[in-house]
Amino acid sequence: MKKPDWEHWREAIKKEMMSIVKMGTFSDLQSKKDWIGKALRTKIVLTIKYNTDGSIERYKARFVIWGNHQVYGNHTRTQTHL
């Protein structure tokens, strides 16, 4: 059973993914030889943004990396499964 606002969430996730690709911060690694090190874990944070009157302004999705697994000083190139 789907929640009634699932289409809004799906569109927000799609918009976030397209934004990441457009900014050039994401590239699809086709094979294991393209990997440099260990992949970092990610999660999707879903948030509803509200107007001042309490109505829903938009549904917002963000892909975030678990920063507690990143090695100090290794911030020029990170890899994750999306």
Stockholm file with secondary structure:
# STOCKHOLM 1.0

chainA/1-82         MKKPDWEHWREAIKKEMMSIVKMGTFSDLQSKKDWIGKALRTKIVLTIKYNTDGSIERYKARFVIWGNHQVYGNHTRTQTHL
#=GR chainA/1-82 SS CCCTTHHHHHHHHHHHHHHHHHHTCCCCCCSGGGCCSCCBCEEEEEEEEECTTSCEEEEEEEEEECGGGSCTTCCSCCCBCC
#=GC SS_cons        CCCTTHHHHHHHHHHHHHHHHHHTCCCCCCSGGGCCSCCBCEEEEEEEEECTTSCEEEEEEEEEECGGGSCTTCCSCCCBCC
//
